[in-house]
């Protein structure tokens, strides 16, 4: 695994036939975690520990172009990332899984659920983006252009400011240092390719969310400037089985820096969707 300060010692590491790297811990119903752009599977450490201890088989994998997984195609699309997730489930013999994604990972999870609802129990979409404003779209496409030009280093500080804000950066320097290490470790080409997809994917589900056939929780931070509460609220409203939650005072990296607020909300939703089953549930795998 790339060097970082995120503790995933309780999880065991594996590699799939297609090169996808993943870690897993615990036993029970499968909960698959899909990280955001620029991160890797280790950023889910707070969720791996929490849910593995509570009766879930927790699987966190490296998205294409991130961590120890191979590079995606130069023109990366959601279909490439959706295919990676499906092939990982095949490799693991999992017929149906709970999916939880963060930011870009939320888009992958939603896209997979729209294309293969028979394989998804429910979806947790953390800090998802949806139908950005013209100003938001212009800003994210400018960041994508700079990454494609090899100027990722110049975007690092503004990324941390956007994700955390000055107050949180001052209050939680260890968390910010760990996330900085993850950003420093990402493959520049992989980061740029997937970010290019992310910059254009906010309208991928426009008009399609009424087709989302599984329960979905859309949750974001009160002060997330790019994955706004209004976005998550609209996604929940447009999804037949959608729910909306906002974490007071939180920003973009809430799952990592505020797991004590985020994890119980995820767990409550997952247990509702599975009829309250918990630690004694069996994995839904072949």
C-alpha positions as a Markdown table, in Angstrom:
| # | Residue | x | y | z |
|---|---|---|---|---|
| 1 | Unk | 0.0 | 0.0 | 0.0 |
| 2 | Unk | 1.1 | 3.6 | -0.5 |
| 3 | Unk | 2.7 | 5.0 | 2.5 |
| 4 | Unk | 0.3 | 7.1 | 4.6 |
| 5 | Unk | -0.8 | 7.7 | 8.2 |
| 6 | Unk | -4.2 | 6.1 | 7.8 |
| 7 | Unk | -4.3 | 2.9 | 9.9 |
| 8 | Unk | -5.8 | -0.1 | 8.0 |
| 9 | Unk | -3.8 | -2.7 | 9.9 |
| 10 | Unk | -7.0 | -4.7 | 10.7 |
| 11 | Unk | -7.7 | -5.3 | 7.0 |
| 12 | Unk | -6.1 | -7.9 | 4.7 |
| 13 | Unk | -4.8 | -6.8 | 1.3 |
| 14 | Unk | -5.6 | -8.6 | -2.0 |
| 15 | Unk | -5.2 | -8.1 | -5.8 |
| 16 | Unk | -7.8 | -9.2 | -8.4 |
| 17 | Unk | -7.0 | -10.8 | -11.7 |
| 18 | Unk | -7.5 | -7.4 | -13.5 |
| 19 | Unk | -5.0 | -5.7 | -11.1 |
| 20 | Unk | -7.5 | -4.1 | -8.9 |
| 21 | Unk | -6.2 | -3.8 | -5.3 |
| 22 | Unk | -8.5 | -4.1 | -2.3 |
| 23 | Unk | -8.6 | -4.7 | 1.4 |
| 24 | Unk | -11.2 | -6.3 | 3.5 |
| 25 | Unk | -12.1 | -7.0 | 7.1 |
| 26 | Unk | -14.9 | -8.6 | 9.0 |
| 27 | Unk | -17.6 | -11.0 | 8.0 |
| 28 | Unk | -21.3 | -10.7 | 7.2 |
| 29 | Unk | -23.2 | -8.9 | 4.5 |
| 30 | Unk | -20.8 | -7.3 | 2.0 |
| 31 | Unk | -20.3 | -3.6 | 2.2 |
| 32 | Unk | -18.2 | -2.2 | -0.7 |
| 33 | Unk | -16.6 | 1.2 | -0.2 |
| 34 | Unk | -15.6 | 3.3 | -3.3 |
| 35 | Unk | -13.3 | 6.3 | -2.5 |
| 36 | Unk | -13.1 | 9.7 | -4.2 |
| 37 | Unk | -10.8 | 11.0 | -6.7 |
| 38 | Unk | -7.2 | 11.6 | -5.5 |
| 39 | Unk | -7.6 | 9.2 | -2.5 |
| 40 | Unk | -7.2 | 5.4 | -2.2 |
| 41 | Unk | -8.7 | 2.6 | -0.2 |
| 42 | Unk | -6.9 | 3.5 | 3.0 |
| 43 | Unk | -9.0 | 6.7 | 3.5 |
| 44 | Unk | -11.9 | 4.4 | 4.5 |
| 45 | Unk | -10.0 | 3.3 | 7.7 |
| 46 | Unk | -12.6 | 4.7 | 10.1 |
| 47 | Unk | -15.4 | 2.9 | 8.3 |
| 48 | Unk | -13.5 | -0.4 | 7.9 |
| 49 | Unk | -12.9 | -0.6 | 11.6 |
| 50 | Unk | -16.4 | 0.5 | 12.6 |
| 51 | Unk | -18.4 | -1.7 | 10.3 |
| 52 | Unk | -16.2 | -4.8 | 10.5 |
| 53 | Unk | -16.7 | -4.8 | 14.3 |
| 54 | Unk | -20.5 | -4.6 | 13.7 |
| 55 | Unk | -21.0 | -7.6 | 11.5 |
| 56 | Unk | -20.2 | -6.5 | 8.0 |
| 57 | Unk | -17.8 | -7.9 | 5.5 |
| 58 | Unk | -16.1 | -4.6 | 4.5 |
| 59 | Unk | -14.3 | -4.3 | 1.2 |
| 60 | Unk | -12.5 | -1.1 | 0.1 |
| 61 | Unk | -10.7 | -1.1 | -3.2 |
| 62 | Unk | -8.5 | 1.3 | -5.1 |
| 63 | Unk | -10.2 | 3.0 | -8.1 |
| 64 | Unk | -8.5 | 2.7 | -11.4 |
| 65 | Unk | -5.5 | 5.1 | -11.5 |
| 66 | Unk | -5.3 | 5.2 | -7.7 |
| 67 | Unk | -3.4 | 3.4 | -5.0 |
| 68 | Unk | -2.2 | 0.0 | -6.3 |
| 69 | Unk | -4.7 | -0.4 | -9.1 |
| 70 | Unk | -3.8 | -0.1 | -12.8 |
| 71 | Unk | -4.3 | 3.1 | -14.9 |
| 72 | Unk | -7.7 | 3.6 | -16.6 |
| 73 | Unk | -7.9 | 4.5 | -20.3 |
| 74 | Unk | -6.8 | 8.0 | -21.3 |
| 75 | Unk | -10.4 | 9.1 | -21.8 |
| 76 | Unk | -11.8 | 7.6 | -18.6 |
| 77 | Unk | -15.6 | 7.4 | -18.4 |
| 78 | Unk | -18.0 | 6.2 | -15.7 |
| 79 | Unk | -18.4 | 3.0 | -17.7 |
| 80 | Unk | -14.8 | 2.1 | -17.1 |
| 81 | Unk | -15.1 | 2.7 | -13.3 |
| 82 | Unk | -18.5 | 0.9 | -13.2 |
| 83 | Unk | -16.9 | -2.1 | -15.0 |
| 84 | Unk | -14.1 | -2.3 | -12.5 |
| 85 | Unk | -16.6 | -2.5 | -9.6 |
| 86 | Unk | -18.6 | -5.2 | -11.4 |
| 87 | Unk | -15.5 | -7.3 | -12.1 |
| 88 | Unk | -14.4 | -7.0 | -8.5 |
| 89 | Unk | -17.8 | -8.3 | -7.3 |
| 90 | Unk | -17.4 | -11.2 | -9.8 |
| 91 | Unk | -13.9 | -11.9 | -8.5 |
| 92 | Unk | -15.2 | -12.1 | -5.0 |
| 93 | Unk | -18.3 | -14.1 | -5.8 |
| 94 | Unk | -20.6 | -11.5 | -4.5 |
| 95 | Unk | -24.1 | -11.5 | -6.0 |
| 96 | Unk | -25.5 | -8.5 | -4.2 |
| 97 | Unk | -23.7 | -5.9 | -2.0 |
| 98 | Unk | -24.3 | -2.7 | -0.1 |
| 99 | Unk | -22.4 | 0.1 | -1.8 |
| 100 | Unk | -21.0 | 3.3 | -0.2 |
| 101 | Unk | -19.1 | 5.9 | -2.1 |
| 102 | Unk | -17.6 | 9.2 | -1.4 |
| 103 | Unk | -17.6 | 12.1 | -4.0 |
| 104 | Unk | -16.5 | 10.5 | -7.3 |
| 105 | Unk | -17.0 | 7.1 | -5.6 |
| 106 | Unk | -20.7 | 8.0 | -5.0 |
| 107 | Unk | -21.1 | 8.6 | -8.7 |
| 108 | Unk | -19.6 | 5.2 | -9.5 |
| 109 | Unk | -21.9 | 3.5 | -6.9 |
| 110 | Unk | -25.0 | 5.2 | -8.3 |
| 111 | Unk | -24.1 | 4.5 | -11.9 |
| 112 | Unk | -23.6 | 0.8 | -11.0 |
| 113 | Unk | -26.9 | 0.7 | -9.2 |
| 114 | Unk | -28.7 | 2.2 | -12.2 |
| 115 | Unk | -27.1 | -0.4 | -14.6 |
| 116 | Unk | -27.2 | -3.5 | -12.3 |
| 117 | Unk | -29.9 | -3.0 | -9.6 |
| 118 | Unk | -30.1 | -6.7 | -9.1 |
| 119 | Unk | -26.6 | -6.7 | -7.7 |
| 120 | Unk | -27.1 | -3.8 | -5.3 |
| 121 | Unk | -28.9 | -3.9 | -1.9 |
| 122 | Unk | -28.7 | -0.2 | -1.3 |
| 123 | Unk | -26.4 | 2.8 | -1.9 |
| 124 | Unk | -24.9 | 5.4 | 0.4 |
| 125 | Unk | -23.8 | 8.5 | -1.6 |
| 126 | Unk | -21.5 | 10.7 | 0.5 |
| 127 | Unk | -20.7 | 14.2 | -0.7 |
| 128 | Unk | -22.0 | 13.5 | -4.2 |
| 129 | Unk | -22.1 | 16.2 | -7.0 |
| 130 | Unk | -25.2 | 16.8 | -9.1 |
| 131 | Unk | -25.9 | 19.4 | -11.8 |
| 132 | Unk | -23.2 | 21.9 | -10.9 |
| 133 | Unk | -23.9 | 25.6 | -11.4 |
| 134 | Unk | -22.1 | 27.2 | -14.4 |
| 135 | Unk | -19.5 | 28.7 | -12.0 |
| 136 | Unk | -18.9 | 25.4 | -10.2 |
| 137 | Unk | -18.6 | 23.6 | -13.6 |
| 138 | Unk | -16.1 | 26.1 | -14.9 |
| 139 | Unk | -14.0 | 25.8 | -11.7 |
| 140 | Unk | -13.8 | 22.0 | -11.7 |
| 141 | Unk | -13.1 | 21.9 | -15.4 |
| 142 | Unk | -10.2 | 24.4 | -14.9 |
| 143 | Unk | -8.8 | 22.1 | -12.2 |
| 144 | Unk | -9.2 | 19.1 | -14.6 |
| 145 | Unk | -7.3 | 21.0 | -17.3 |
| 146 | Unk | -4.4 | 21.9 | -14.9 |
| 147 | Unk | -4.2 | 18.3 | -13.7 |
| 148 | Unk | -4.1 | 17.1 | -17.4 |
| 149 | Unk | -1.3 | 19.5 | -18.0 |
| 150 | Unk | 0.7 | 18.1 | -15.1 |
| 151 | Unk | 0.1 | 20.9 | -12.7 |
| 152 | Unk | -1.3 | 18.8 | -9.9 |
| 153 | Unk | 1.1 | 20.1 | -7.3 |
| 154 | Unk | -0.3 | 23.6 | -7.9 |
| 155 | Unk | -3.8 | 22.4 | -7.0 |
| 156 | Unk | -2.9 | 20.6 | -3.8 |
| 157 | Unk | -3.3 | 23.5 | -1.3 |
| 158 | Unk | -6.5 | 24.8 | -2.9 |
| 159 | Unk | -7.8 | 21.2 | -2.8 |
| 160 | Unk | -7.1 | 21.0 | 0.9 |
| 161 | Unk | -8.7 | 24.4 | 1.5 |
| 162 | Unk | -11.8 | 23.3 | -0.4 |
| 163 | Unk | -12.1 | 20.0 | 1.4 |
| 164 | Unk | -11.4 | 21.2 | 4.9 |
| 165 | Unk | -11.6 | 25.0 | 5.2 |
| 166 | Unk | -9.1 | 27.1 | 7.2 |
| 167 | Unk | -10.7 | 26.4 | 10.6 |
| 168 | Unk | -10.7 | 22.7 | 10.2 |
| 169 | Unk | -7.2 | 22.7 | 8.9 |
| 170 | Unk | -6.0 | 24.6 | 12.0 |
| 171 | Unk | -8.1 | 22.4 | 14.3 |
| 172 | Unk | -7.2 | 18.9 | 12.9 |
| 173 | Unk | -3.6 | 19.2 | 11.5 |
| 174 | Unk | -3.0 | 15.4 | 11.8 |
| 175 | Unk | -6.0 | 14.5 | 9.7 |
| 176 | Unk | -5.0 | 17.1 | 7.1 |
| 177 | Unk | -1.4 | 15.7 | 7.0 |
| 178 | Unk | -2.7 | 12.2 | 6.4 |
| 179 | Unk | -5.0 | 13.3 | 3.6 |
| 180 | Unk | -2.1 | 15.3 | 2.1 |
| 181 | Unk | 0.0 | 12.2 | 2.0 |
| 182 | Unk | -2.7 | 10.3 | 0.1 |
| 183 | Unk | -2.9 | 13.1 | -2.4 |
| 184 | Unk | 0.9 | 13.2 | -2.7 |
| 185 | Unk | 0.9 | 9.4 | -3.3 |
| 186 | Unk | -1.6 | 9.3 | -6.1 |
| 187 | Unk | -0.4 | 8.6 | -9.7 |
| 188 | Unk | -0.5 | 11.9 | -11.5 |
| 189 | Unk | -1.7 | 10.3 | -14.8 |
| 190 | Unk | -4.4 | 8.3 | -13.0 |
| 191 | Unk | -5.5 | 11.3 | -11.0 |
| 192 | Unk | -5.8 | 13.5 | -14.1 |
| 193 | Unk | -7.7 | 10.9 | -16.1 |
| 194 | Unk | -10.3 | 10.1 | -13.4 |
| 195 | Unk | -10.6 | 13.8 | -12.5 |
| 196 | Unk | -11.4 | 14.5 | -16.1 |
| 197 | Unk | -14.3 | 12.1 | -15.8 |
| 198 | Unk | -15.4 | 13.7 | -12.4 |
| 199 | Unk | -15.4 | 17.1 | -13.9 |
| 200 | Unk | -18.0 | 16.1 | -16.5 |
| 201 | Unk | -20.0 | 13.5 | -14.5 |
| 202 | Unk | -22.3 | 15.8 | -12.4 |
| 203 | Unk | -25.1 | 15.7 | -15.0 |
| 204 | Unk | -24.7 | 11.9 | -15.8 |
| 205 | Unk | -27.8 | 11.2 | -13.8 |
| 206 | Unk | -30.0 | 14.1 | -14.9 |
| 207 | Unk | -33.4 | 12.7 | -15.5 |
| 208 | Unk | -32.3 | 9.2 | -14.5 |
| 209 | Unk | -32.6 | 9.2 | -10.8 |
| 210 | Unk | -36.3 | 8.3 | -10.9 |
| 211 | Unk | -35.0 | 4.9 | -12.3 |
| 212 | Unk | -32.9 | 4.2 | -9.3 |
| 213 | Unk | -34.6 | 1.1 | -8.0 |
| 214 | Unk | -32.8 | 0.6 | -4.7 |
| 215 | Unk | -32.8 | 2.5 | -1.4 |
| 216 | Unk | -30.3 | 5.4 | -1.5 |
| 217 | Unk | -29.0 | 7.7 | 1.2 |
| 218 | Unk | -27.6 | 11.0 | 0.0 |
| 219 | Unk | -25.6 | 12.6 | 2.7 |
| 220 | Unk | -23.2 | 15.6 | 2.7 |
| 221 | Unk | -21.7 | 18.2 | 5.0 |
| 222 | Unk | -23.4 | 21.4 | 5.9 |
| 223 | Unk | -20.5 | 23.4 | 4.7 |
| 224 | Unk | -19.3 | 21.4 | 1.7 |
| 225 | Unk | -18.9 | 24.1 | -1.0 |
| 226 | Unk | -18.9 | 21.8 | -4.0 |
| 227 | Unk | -21.0 | 18.8 | -2.9 |
| 228 | Unk | -23.7 | 20.9 | -1.4 |
| 229 | Unk | -26.7 | 20.0 | 0.7 |
| 230 | Unk | -28.9 | 21.3 | -2.0 |
| 231 | Unk | -27.4 | 18.8 | -4.5 |
| 232 | Unk | -27.9 | 15.8 | -2.1 |
| 233 | Unk | -31.4 | 17.0 | -1.2 |
| 234 | Unk | -32.4 | 17.1 | -4.9 |
| 235 | Unk | -30.9 | 13.7 | -5.6 |
| 236 | Unk | -32.9 | 12.2 | -2.7 |
| 237 | Unk | -36.1 | 13.9 | -3.9 |
| 238 | Unk | -35.7 | 12.6 | -7.4 |
| 239 | Unk | -34.9 | 9.0 | -6.3 |
| 240 | Unk | -38.0 | 6.9 | -5.5 |
| 241 | Unk | -36.4 | 5.4 | -2.4 |
| 242 | Unk | -34.1 | 8.3 | -1.6 |
| 243 | Unk | -33.2 | 9.7 | 1.8 |
| 244 | Unk | -31.3 | 12.9 | 2.6 |
| 245 | Unk | -29.1 | 13.7 | 5.6 |
| 246 | Unk | -26.7 | 16.6 | 6.3 |
| 247 | Unk | -24.0 | 16.5 | 8.9 |
| 248 | Unk | -23.9 | 19.8 | 10.8 |
| 249 | Unk | -20.7 | 21.8 | 10.5 |
| 250 | Unk | -19.1 | 19.2 | 8.3 |
| 251 | Unk | -17.2 | 19.7 | 5.0 |
| 252 | Unk | -16.1 | 17.4 | 2.1 |
| 253 | Unk | -13.9 | 14.9 | 4.0 |
| 254 | Unk | -16.5 | 14.3 | 6.7 |
| 255 | Unk | -16.3 | 10.5 | 6.5 |
| 256 | Unk | -12.6 | 10.6 | 7.4 |
| 257 | Unk | -12.5 | 13.5 | 9.9 |
| 258 | Unk | -15.9 | 13.1 | 11.5 |
| 259 | Unk | -16.6 | 9.4 | 11.5 |
| 260 | Unk | -18.4 | 9.6 | 14.9 |
| 261 | Unk | -21.1 | 11.7 | 13.2 |
| 262 | Unk | -21.1 | 9.9 | 9.8 |
| 263 | Unk | -20.8 | 6.2 | 10.7 |
| 264 | Unk | -24.0 | 5.9 | 12.8 |
| 265 | Unk | -26.1 | 7.6 | 10.1 |
| 266 | Unk | -24.8 | 5.1 | 7.6 |
| 267 | Unk | -25.3 | 2.2 | 9.9 |
| 268 | Unk | -28.9 | 3.2 | 10.7 |
| 269 | Unk | -29.7 | 3.4 | 7.0 |
| 270 | Unk | -28.1 | 0.1 | 6.1 |
| 271 | Unk | -29.9 | -1.7 | 8.9 |
| 272 | Unk | -33.2 | -0.3 | 7.9 |
| 273 | Unk | -32.6 | -1.5 | 4.3 |
| 274 | Unk | -31.8 | -5.0 | 5.5 |
| 275 | Unk | -34.7 | -5.2 | 8.0 |
| 276 | Unk | -32.5 | -4.5 | 11.0 |
| 277 | Unk | -30.2 | -7.4 | 10.4 |
| 278 | Unk | -26.8 | -6.9 | 12.0 |
| 279 | Unk | -23.8 | -8.9 | 13.3 |
| 280 | Unk | -25.4 | -12.3 | 12.7 |
| 281 | Unk | -26.3 | -11.7 | 9.1 |
| 282 | Unk | -24.8 | -13.9 | 6.4 |
| 283 | Unk | -23.0 | -12.5 | 3.4 |
| 284 | Unk | -25.0 | -12.3 | 0.2 |
| 285 | Unk | -22.4 | -14.1 | -1.9 |
| 286 | Unk | -22.3 | -17.2 | -4.0 |
